[in-house]
């Protein structure tokens, strides 16, 4: 017990590994690297980013869940490992409740609801009315089954009570091409990827997925203004293996929050379309529980698990 207490008070005394459960070059990887360097400086140790893609992020998540709970193996966590995959998949290869300890949000990824220019709707209420008058006439594109762009559409479907059909693609690029090319009516995806098409007038932006309006998209209201409680902006956060001692979790939380308060990091995040995170461990745990309940309900009600 004494040696364990000393190890905790001495934490960290060597390099920390941050597992990113995706291939290099994607949004999660870039954000992880953006945060890793200043977080390492704050902790006084190097943070080594390792990419462990596969299984819809379950490969990397399992590595962290199975790691020694000593604070030296961490997970850059997107919604998949704890919030959505457990309800989309028949099973995940780790205990999604106890296997990972949420520490703090890192960033929120705002998304936007867009429609192609031929859709006779210029607002969320008009789109909902159109979908109700003509069931199955509106199709929404996603980056693939289980992607945030898929589940955001399912959330809209459930909350608005409309029959809109999911069209999954192999990645965001092909989905964008078909929305812009007017082969699919709508999509709800990252503002970052759709911003150029909105600015060029190739698509119409009807609403954002955040509870509040975004400075980067003036004049476009939150979807929640018309569907109270709608919030489908993916949360990215830091996790440790389940059973990590509370003092270590608290140390990581405090260090990460301090880093996320740095003006230069906040400016960089906003420039690439992210909202900087930061919260307490208790708030993070409450957020994970509420997001799990929300997505479990949406996936069950929409039939998303069967690939709707």
Secondary structure, DSSP 4 states (H G I P E B T S, - for coil): -HHHHHHHHT---S-EEEEESS-TTSHHHHHHHHHHHHHHHHHTS-EEEEE---GGGHHHHHHHHTS-SSSSEEEEE-HIIIIIHHHHSS--SS-TTTSEEEEEEEEEE-EEEEEETTSS-SSHHHHHHHHHHSTT--EEEESSTTSHHHHHHHHHHHHHT---EEEE-SSHHHHHHHHHTTSS-EEEEEHHHHHHHHHTTSEEEEEESSSS--GGGTT--BGGGTSTT---PEEEEEEEETT--HHHHHHHHHHHHHHHT-HHHHHHHHHTTEEE----HHHHHHHHHHHHHHHHHHHHHHTGGGT-
